[in-house]
Amino acid sequence: MPFVAWVTVIIGALIIVAAAVGLFRVVLHLRVVDRTLEQVVGGVQVIAERTSTVPTVVPSVNASLKPVRDFTEAI
């Protein structure tokens, strides 16, 4: 093979290696972003659970206060 062909092959290989390294770095960054987003979603779910609406608790509170209501109605 002539010298020019070897130079072309080497330059092509360097370009491919540089592109592969760049893509590998992108994959690593995307994995970090994925972990961060999982943590954010988990935090949002915790906030949603802690700020749930009152109607889910009201029946049990009313049941607990029934003796008090009965007593006040008797007075």
N, C-alpha and C positions, 0 to 999 in steps of 0.2 A: 504494500500500500504506500502511496506517495505521502510525503510529509503533510501536505495540506489536508488529506483525508484524516490523518491521525489528529491533527489540530481540531478539525471539525467534530470528530467523535469526542474528544476531550471536552471541548466547549459545550457540546450537547449534553454530555454526562454531568458537567458542572451545573448547567441550567436545571436539569432534572433533579439533581441532589438539592439545589437551592429551593426548588418548588416543593419537594418532599418535606424539607425541614420547615418551610413556611406553613404547609398544611398540618404538620404535626403540632406546631405551636398553636394553630387555630383550634385543633382538637383539644389540646390541654386547656386553653382559655374557655372553650365551651363547656368542658367538664366542671371547671370552677364556677361558671355562671349557673350551671344546672344545680350544683350543690347549694349555691346561694339562693336560688329560686325555691328549692325545696324547703329551706329554712324559712323563707318569707311566707310561703304557703302554709307551713305549719304554724307560724305565728298568727297569721290571719285566721286560721281555724280555731286557735285557742281564744283569740279575741271574740270571734263569733259565738263560741260556746259560752264565754263569760258574760256576754251582753245579750243573751237570749231574751226573748220577750217575756213579760210577766205572766200572760195567760197560762203558760205551762205550769206555773207555780200556784196560781190562784186557787184551784180546787183543793189542794192539800192545805193551804192556809185557811180557807173557809171551813174545812172539816175540823181543823185544830181549834178554831174559834167558835164552833157551834155551842159548846157548853157555856161560854161567856155570853153569847147571844141569848141563849135560853134563860140564863140568870137575869140578864138585863130586862128581858121581856116580862119576867115574873115580877119585877119590882114595879 
